[in-house]
Amino acid sequence: MWSLTAIPEIGLDRLVMSDGPIGVRGEQWSSADPSIALPSPTALAATWDTGLVRQVGRLLAQEARRKGVHVLLAPTINLHRSPLGGRHFECFSEDPLLTGELGAAYVEGVQEGGVATTPKHFVANDFETDRFTVNVKVTDKVLREVYLRPFERVTKAGAWGMMTAYNSVNGPTMTEHTDLVNGVLKDEWGFDGYVVSDWTAVRSTEAAALGGTDVAMPGPNGPWGDKLEEAVREGRVAESVIDDKVRRVLRLASRTGALGGGRKEHAEIDGIALAREVAARSFTLLKNDGVLPFDGVNSIALIGSAAAEARIMGGGSAQVFPDRTVSPLEGLRERSAEVTYALGTDPRLRLAPVAADTRALFLDADGEVLAEHPLPVTEARWVGQAPSDVDVERLAAVEIRASYTAETAGEHQFSIAGVGRYTLTAGGETIFDDDIVPAGDDPAVAFLHAPEKRFPLTLNEGQTVELSLRQHSVASFNGMVLIMFTLGHANPTAGEDELIAEAVRVAAASDVAVVVASTTLEVESEGFDRKDLKLPGRQDELIAAVAAANPRTIVVVNAGSPVEMPWASEVAAVLLTWFPGQEAGLALADVLYGDAEPGGRLPTTWPVRLEDSPVVDVTPVDGAVAYDEGVFIGYRGWEKAGRTPAYWFGHGLGYTTWSYDALEASATSATVSVTNTGTRRGREVVQVYLTPADGVTRLAGFDVVEAGPGETVVTTVFLAERDFQEWGASGWQTVTGEYTVEAGRNYADRPLATTVKL
């Protein structure tokens, strides 16, 4: 599932792969093998700081080496074409240049540590609906200037791997796309790394082998293996094609220390400290009437389900399991102000696992225990491999057992989330014994977002009940197991109206109110796209009610991608924390109290309403999605449509102010002078935009600068030849004439301008 087989006689070790991109999950999809959990890629992108992203890469390489991983299946460098994209949080930006530069820094940082990267998903996998079968229709010009550009940049940075996507582009599926994989990636760009399929994306023998795919995962069973050997022997696939694949795999092994030589030692990085720093640096202050940073605040009303149970990452293959998570409630309670918590409303559609000492029992057909493993919560996850001491040939069932002691009296809710036959018992009584069947035909959705069934159980305060959940059959394919099920729980709660009323009372009695509003796993995750941009549940209603009760209300938006904010004009501040990773609460306290400045700038334009967005549709028509908008995605699309968003690409406030003083430019660089005109030290993201005389304005470069009060700093942003080129019938062509070069704070605020001629 996650490795290539060792060949000891030639000195080749197992080559182990792992999902990322915010941690290194390793070969176990389980909390039994924890990993650092960094902020989401949209948060990394909000820093606009290639140096910081490079350091993140070094930390991820350290995690990979600790877990024996050679290849990190990251970064994701698809674009934010539509705000409805389900994996929006896992990608960097709507802009190809920003995505490419951050992707290159990520690649360089990881590979400095002797671990391979695998930028993905090559190419045009910018939405999730029907991703296995959809055909993306896009012109060569748009492919080259927009969607291929980040992949070209990471290839130039020396990426050792590349992952092809599930989808097709202009006909051929990407695992068989010889024009793009062989022609562009390998031949034109000179890519010398290996090309791996997305998991189960290879559906053919000859076409995929001839189309440029080097490794079909998982394996060796499936369309390759014996079938590919037969195709070679029969002359349908040339032996030289296999030689090239072998050479690329051996090169990968050599680079990562799996072909003799071992792995080099590197300086240790404090992962917890870096996770906290990156989170604070990514937090994006969209609005502030002066309530931040806190000054003289003695009491805080902290409101929202995500305030107590932090929403630190998106769902799907990007999920990792940290050994600690600091919630906003925990982070703020470490400070001096009195913190009063109120739930307000709970938008989550499924129950969280029980946080209790849990045992997982692996059973044979007679109920004999083959092995037993401890778990920190009532969630069973083994994808690909069962624990090494489990005889998979005899494995017939898996059971999790835990003791739960009720903290409150009343009707508790328990749930099963999974696919298959289950038996749930509580206190020795059978509550459920039946099959749970998934909806739809996407296997990733079936297991990553399995259906949930709930069961009420009345308990007294302090009552302990023994829980048992057994899965009666273990799913397997091609010799690999798939164990993914959860026993969930929720305490008795008051009705939603009462919860909102309690939140209003708490807010009115406090100096400030902080509402943490979040999306849920049902909104942002792999396998499906979003239906709208609304905050789930009654969170909008909650925020409006709290703001009416306390004019000093700060809304913390805990989401990986844009949400509508109809209450924005009614609150004192809006702070976007993205999916902030495991140190969420401590980083939030740092920023609210002013120990750290919110350093983020939007990597994507945020709409007022979904329908205002220039590109919305992600649903195939007759099996295809046509990128008819051309190059006009993101801020380019907003400009062309003549619409004003809620917040433009590049927007973000800090705790100081800046003046833009001077700009000088040539065809190779732009030099910008800025001055910190505020009263405290701060950072500014200087953005440089380029507009041809009759063309489209686009980001051409950027830099993060730092200065104390009254200090002026000068930065030079280098411009690439590609910034002055367009794709035409004969390839890349430099467009001569006059260009406007502008510098500013965001796309809509560019106070400095000059011209250059080519």
LINGI-V777579 format. One record per residue. N is the residue number from 0. SS is DSSP state (@ for helix, = for strand, . for the rest). PSI is psi in whole degrees, -180 to 180 (NA if undefined). D_FIRST is the distance of its C-alpha to the first C-alpha in whole Angstrom. Layout:
n:ss:psi:d_first
N:SS:PSI:D_FIRST
N:SS:PSI:D_FIRST
//
This chain:
n:ss:psi:d_first
0:.:-41:0
1:.:16:4
2:=:162:6
3:=:143:9
4:.:141:11
5:.:150:14
6:=:86:17
7:@:-32:20
8:@:-18:23
9:@:9:23
10:.:17:22
11:=:118:18
12:.:170:16
13:.:136:12
14:=:111:11
15:=:132:9
16:=:155:9
17:=:144:10
18:=:156:11
19:.:-141:15
20:.:-2:18
21:.:-1:20
22:.:-167:18
23:.:100:15
24:.:-33:13
25:.:-163:11
26:.:-11:8
27:.:126:10
28:.:68:11
29:.:151:15
30:.:-8:18
31:.:-15:18
32:.:79:16
33:.:158:19
34:.:154:19
35:.:143:22
36:.:103:22
37:.:169:24
38:.:158:26
39:.:159:25
40:@:-34:25
41:@:-33:28
42:@:-45:29
43:@:-43:29
44:@:-33:30
45:@:-20:33
46:@:-25:34
47:.:27:35
48:.:101:34
49:@:-32:32
50:@:-41:33
51:@:-41:32
52:@:-37:29
53:@:-39:28
54:@:-37:29
55:@:-43:26
56:@:-41:24
57:@:-40:25
58:@:-41:24
59:@:-37:21
60:@:-39:21
61:@:-45:22
62:@:-42:20
63:@:-45:17
64:@:-40:19
65:@:-34:20
66:.:4:16
67:.:27:15
68:.:135:13
69:.:-26:14
70:=:124:13
71:=:124:14
72:=:69:13
73:.:165:17
74:.:164:20
75:=:118:20
76:.:29:23
77:.:167:24
78:.:158:28
79:.:73:29
80:.:-45:31
81:.:142:32
82:.:-9:32
83:.:-7:30
84:.:125:27
85:.:-28:24
86:.:25:22
87:@:-43:26
88:@:-24:25
89:@:-10:22
90:.:167:24
91:.:-52:27
92:.:169:30
93:.:-14:32
94:.:129:33
95:@:-33:32
96:@:-47:34
97:@:-43:33
98:@:-45:29
99:@:-42:29
100:@:-42:31
101:@:-39:29
102:@:-40:26
103:@:-41:27
104:@:-41:28
105:@:-48:25
106:@:-48:23
107:@:-41:26
108:@:-46:26
109:@:-47:22
110:@:-21:23
111:@:-27:26
112:.:12:24
113:.:20:22
114:.:135:19
115:=:149:18
116:=:160:18
117:.:77:16
118:=:144:19
119:=:165:18
120:=:114:19
121:=:109:21
122:.:166:23
123:.:31:25
124:.:68:22
125:.:10:25
126:.:170:25
127:.:-23:22
128:.:125:24
129:.:39:23
130:.:-25:21
131:.:-27:19
132:.:-12:22
133:.:146:25
134:=:118:27
135:=:123:28
136:=:115:32
137:.:141:33
138:.:159:35
139:@:-41:35
140:@:-47:37
141:@:-40:35
142:@:-51:32
143:@:-46:33
144:@:-21:35
145:@:-70:33
146:@:-31:29
147:.:-18:28
148:@:-45:30
149:@:-36:28
150:@:-36:25
151:@:-39:28
152:@:-43:29
153:@:-27:26
154:@:-43:26
155:@:-33:29
156:.:-8:28
157:.:28:26
158:.:137:22
159:.:-8:20
160:=:169:17
161:=:138:18
162:=:128:15
163:=:154:17
164:.:170:17
165:.:-37:17
166:.:167:21
167:=:157:24
168:=:115:27
169:.:36:30
170:.:-76:29
171:=:143:25
172:=:153:22
173:@:-27:21
174:@:-10:18
175:@:12:21
176:.:84:24
177:@:-33:25
178:@:-45:28
179:@:-40:26
180:@:-56:23
181:@:-49:26
182:@:-53:29
183:@:-58:29
184:@:-55:26
185:@:-46:26
186:@:-55:30
187:@:-47:32
188:.:-13:30
189:.:28:29
190:.:123:25
191:.:11:24
192:.:-166:21
193:=:150:17
194:=:120:16
195:=:145:13
196:=:154:12
197:.:158:12
198:.:122:9
199:.:13:10
200:.:-25:13
201:.:122:14
202:.:5:16
203:.:165:19
204:.:-69:19
205:@:-49:22
206:@:-42:22
207:@:-40:19
208:@:-41:20
209:@:-16:23
210:.:0:22
211:.:-10:21
212:.:132:17
213:.:-33:16
214:=:125:12
215:.:118:11
216:.:147:7
217:.:171:5
218:.:-177:7
219:.:-4:9
220:.:164:10
221:.:-152:12
222:.:-18:15
223:.:-129:14
224:.:-128:14
225:@:-34:18
226:@:-39:19
227:@:-40:19
228:@:-42:20
229:@:-40:23
230:@:-35:24
231:@:-46:24
232:@:-30:27
233:.:0:28
234:.:8:29
235:.:-24:27
236:.:123:25
237:.:145:27
238:@:-30:26
239:@:-30:27
240:@:-43:24
241:@:-39:21
242:@:-43:23
243:@:-40:23
244:@:-45:19
245:@:-44:19
246:@:-40:22
247:@:-38:20
248:@:-42:17
249:@:-37:19
250:@:-42:21
251:@:-46:18
252:@:-41:18
253:@:-43:21
254:@:-31:22
255:.:7:19
256:.:13:20
257:.:2:18
258:=:63:20
259:.:162:23
260:.:-23:25
261:.:-170:23
262:.:140:23
263:.:153:26
264:.:148:28
265:.:158:28
266:.:140:31
267:.:137:30
268:.:137:29
269:.:100:30
270:@:-39:28
271:@:-44:30
272:@:-41:33
273:@:-40:31
274:@:-40:29
275:@:-42:32
276:@:-46:34
277:@:-41:32
278:@:-51:32
279:@:-40:36
280:@:-24:36
281:@:-23:34
282:.:131:36
283:=:114:38
284:=:107:42
285:=:-31:43
286:=:143:46
287:=:116:48
288:.:12:52
289:.:-4:52
290:.:-23:51
291:.:145:48
292:.:161:48
293:.:140:49
294:.:114:53
295:.:24:55
296:.:120:52
297:.:-20:53
298:=:137:51
299:=:129:48
300:=:116:47
301:=:123:43
302:=:141:42
303:.:147:39
304:@:-36:36
305:@:-9:34
306:@:-33:36
307:@:-35:35
308:.:96:32
309:.:137:30
310:.:96:28
311:.:-11:26
312:.:163:23
313:.:174:22
314:=:169:20
315:.:-151:16
316:.:-12:13
317:.:-3:16
318:.:134:17
319:.:175:17
320:.:93:19
321:.:156:22
322:.:-1:24
323:.:147:27
324:.:128:28
325:.:114:32
326:.:162:33
327:@:-38:36
328:@:-45:38
329:@:-40:38
330:@:-44:38
331:@:-28:41
332:.:-10:43
333:.:-9:43
334:.:178:45
335:.:-27:49
336:.:151:49
337:=:130:49
338:=:123:46
339:=:126:47
340:=:140:44
341:=:137:44
342:.:-44:41
343:.:-64:43
344:.:155:40
345:.:108:37
346:.:-7:35
347:.:136:31
348:.:-14:31
349:.:157:28
350:.:149:29
351:=:153:27
352:=:157:26
353:.:126:28
354:.:85:29
355:.:156:29
356:.:124:28
357:=:146:26
358:=:135:25
359:=:123:22
360:=:129:22
361:=:122:20
362:=:150:22
363:.:-175:23
364:.:-23:25
365:.:3:28
366:.:5:27
367:.:138:27
368:=:117:25
369:=:-35:22
370:=:160:21
371:=:134:22
372:=:138:21
373:=:149:23
374:=:148:22
375:.:-22:24
376:.:169:24
377:.:64:24
378:=:125:21
379:=:125:18
380:=:111:14
381:=:114:11
382:=:115:8
383:=:-63:5
384:.:137:7
385:.:168:11
386:.:151:14
387:.:-23:14
388:.:11:18
389:.:128:17
390:.:99:17
391:.:-31:15
392:.:-30:17
393:.:-11:20
394:.:123:18
395:.:-22:20
396:=:158:20
397:=:136:20
398:=:136:23
399:=:138:24
400:=:141:27
401:=:156:29
402:=:132:33
403:=:131:34
404:=:122:38
405:.:130:39
406:.:-25:41
407:.:155:43
408:.:152:45
409:=:-165:44
410:=:106:42
411:=:154:38
412:=:129:35
413:=:155:32
414:=:158:29
415:=:127:26
416:=:115:23
417:.:176:21
418:.:129:20
419:=:-161:21
420:=:129:24
421:=:150:25
422:=:124:28
423:=:127:30
424:=:149:33
425:=:122:35
426:.:30:38
427:.:-7:37
428:=:137:38
429:=:123:35
430:=:-34:35
431:=:139:32
432:=:89:31
433:=:-179:29
434:=:147:27
435:=:122:25
436:.:133:24
437:.:159:23
438:.:146:25
439:.:179:24
440:.:14:21
441:.:111:18
442:@:-31:15
443:@:-43:14
444:@:-40:18
445:@:-39:18
446:@:-37:16
447:@:-28:16
448:.:60:20
449:.:152:21
450:.:153:24
451:=:137:26
452:=:137:29
453:=:153:32
454:=:127:35
455:=:147:38
456:=:119:39
457:=:127:42
458:=:152:42
459:.:155:45
460:.:130:45
461:.:-6:43
462:.:134:42
463:=:134:39
464:=:137:37
465:=:126:34
466:=:142:31
467:=:131:29
468:=:118:26
469:=:130:24
470:=:121:22
471:.:-18:23
472:.:142:20
473:.:120:16
474:=:141:14
475:=:154:11
476:=:138:10
477:.:37:9
478:.:10:9
479:=:145:7
480:=:157:9
481:=:100:10
482:=:111:13
483:=:101:15
484:=:157:19
485:=:139:22
486:=:109:25
487:=:166:27
488:=:148:31
489:=:139:34
490:.:160:37
491:.:140:41
492:.:163:42
493:.:171:45
494:.:162:45
495:@:-41:44
496:@:-43:48
497:@:-37:48
498:@:-43:45
499:@:-43:46
500:@:-41:50
501:@:-41:49
502:@:-40:47
503:@:-42:50
504:@:-44:52
505:@:-42:50
506:@:-43:50
507:@:-26:54
508:.:5:55
509:.:158:53
510:.:-44:53
511:=:157:50
512:=:132:47
513:=:114:44
514:=:121:42
515:=:109:38
516:=:136:37
517:=:159:33
518:.:-180:31
519:.:173:28
520:.:-27:25
521:.:-9:26
522:.:-47:28
523:.:107:25
524:=:166:21
525:.:148:19
526:.:-17:19
527:.:158:23
528:.:165:26
529:.:152:29
530:.:-26:32
531:.:-178:34
532:.:17:35
533:.:146:37
534:.:134:36
535:.:156:35
536:.:-147:37
537:.:31:41
538:@:-38:40
539:@:-43:42
540:@:-42:45
541:@:-48:45
542:@:-45:45
543:@:-40:48
544:@:-42:50
545:@:-42:49
546:@:-35:50
547:@:-29:53
548:@:-27:54
549:.:110:53
550:.:-16:54
551:.:59:52
552:=:127:48
553:=:127:45
554:=:122:42
555:=:113:39
556:=:110:36
557:=:79:33
558:.:150:31
559:.:-9:28
560:.:175:30
561:.:144:34
562:.:153:36
563:.:143:39
564:.:73:42
565:.:-14:45
566:.:5:46
567:@:-37:46
568:@:-11:50
569:@:-9:51
570:.:162:49
571:.:-31:50
572:=:150:46
573:=:119:43
574:=:119:40
575:=:119:37
576:.:3:34
577:.:-149:31
578:.:105:28
579:.:3:29
580:.:-177:26
581:.:-24:27
582:.:27:31
583:@:-52:32
584:@:-40:35
585:@:-40:36
586:@:-39:36
587:@:-44:38
588:@:-41:40
589:@:-44:41
590:@:-44:41
591:@:-36:43
592:.:-5:46
593:.:8:46
594:.:-29:44
595:.:148:42
596:.:139:43
597:.:112:40
598:.:1:39
599:.:150:37
600:.:141:38
601:.:126:37
602:.:0:34
603:.:142:34
604:.:136:38
605:=:124:38
606:.:160:40
607:.:-48:43
608:.:150:42
609:@:-44:39
610:@:-13:41
611:@:-20:43
612:.:141:39
613:.:-30:40
614:.:123:36
615:.:-46:35
616:.:132:34
617:.:13:30
618:.:121:30
619:.:146:30
620:=:122:33
621:.:40:33
622:.:8:29
623:=:151:30
624:=:121:31
625:=:125:34
626:.:62:34
627:.:-16:38
628:.:-10:38
629:.:-132:38
630:.:-2:38
631:.:67:39
632:.:162:36
633:.:-144:37
634:@:-29:40
635:@:-41:41
636:@:-41:41
637:@:-44:43
638:@:-45:45
639:@:-39:46
640:@:-12:46
641:.:29:49
642:.:154:47
643:.:121:47
644:.:179:44
645:.:-46:44
646:=:129:42
647:.:157:42
648:.:130:39
649:.:-8:40
650:.:147:42
651:.:138:42
652:=:156:45
653:.:-159:45
654:.:14:48
655:.:-179:50
656:.:159:51
657:=:144:52
658:=:143:54
659:=:116:53
660:=:-43:56
661:=:151:55
662:=:129:53
663:=:141:54
664:=:153:52
665:.:-172:51
666:.:-7:49
667:.:-13:47
668:=:162:47
669:=:127:48
670:=:125:50
671:=:135:50
672:=:129:52
673:=:153:52
674:=:135:54
675:=:108:53
676:.:7:55
677:.:-162:54
678:.:3:55
679:.:161:52
680:.:147:49
681:=:175:46
682:=:148:44
683:=:141:44
684:=:107:42
685:=:122:44
686:=:133:43
687:=:127:44
688:=:151:44
689:=:133:46
690:=:117:48
691:=:163:49
692:.:-39:52
693:.:32:51
694:.:-159:48
695:.:133:45
696:.:137:45
697:=:153:41
698:=:130:40
699:=:-15:41
700:=:171:40
701:=:163:40
702:=:150:41
703:=:123:41
704:=:160:44
705:=:140:45
706:=:154:49
707:.:174:52
708:.:130:54
709:.:-5:57
710:.:143:55
711:=:138:54
712:=:142:51
713:=:130:51
714:=:145:47
715:=:123:47
716:=:122:44
717:=:139:43
718:.:137:43
719:.:153:41
720:@:-36:42
721:@:-26:40
722:@:-21:41
723:@:18:44
724:=:157:43
725:=:156:42
726:=:127:40
727:=:-168:42
728:.:-29:43
729:.:18:43
730:=:-154:40
731:=:132:40
732:=:130:44
733:=:130:46
734:.:112:48
735:.:165:51
736:.:-164:54
737:=:136:54
738:=:143:51
739:=:127:51
740:=:126:50
741:=:152:49
742:=:142:48
743:=:-166:48
744:.:-28:46
745:=:-180:44
746:.:-37:44
747:.:-3:47
748:=:87:49
749:.:82:50
750:.:-21:53
751:=:138:53
752:=:147:54
753:=:178:55
754:=:153:55
755:=:154:54
756:=:142:54
757:.:NA:53
//
